[in-house]
């Protein structure tokens, strides 16, 4: 099953969060056309991979920086 691709505007802000005994990284972005949340500021699920071009992947979604 492939993940949905969501574009985002501006700069992604990454932060560490504590979940139980683990520290995980999440992001804050202004999502465009998120399949559940629509177009609004969102806090993502756990970030699993970041790319040099600003794109990143979470547990549930691939986020692509809007051009």
N, C-alpha and C positions, 0 to 999 in steps of 0.2 A: 504494500500500500504506500503510495507516495504522499508526501506532505503537501498541504496547500502552500502556495507562494503568495506572500503578502508584501506589497511595497510599503515603504515608510518614508516620511519626509523629515528633513533635518538631520540631526546627529543622534545616534543611539547613545544613551547613557547607561553604562553597565555598573552594576553594584553587586556586592557579595551579600548574601542573606544566610542566616543560620536556620537550618531545618533539622531539628533533632541534634544529632552529634556531628552533622556534616555542614560544611560551608559550601554553598552553591552560588553560581552567578546567574543573575537575571538581567533583563534590559528594560528600559523605558523608551518608547518610541511613539510617534504619531503615526498610527497605522492607517493605510488607505485601503478600504474594501476588505477588511478582515472578514472571513466567512461567518463568524459568530458575533463579533463585536462591532462590525461596520468600520466607519472612519472616525477615529477618536484616539486620544492618548491611552496607551495600554501599558501594563507591566506584563512582560512575557513569562512563560514558563522557563524552566532551567535551560540556559544556553549550553549547547554541547559542542559548537564549533563556530569560530570567528574567522572571517576572510579579510585579507588586506584591503579589499575594495569597499569595505563597509557592510557587505552582506554577512548574515550570520544565521545559524540554524538553532532552533530550540527542540525540546522533546517533541513538540507538536507541529511546528511550522518552520518554513524557510522564509526569512525576511530579506528582502532585496531593497537596497537604497534606491529611491526614486531619482531618475536622471533629469 
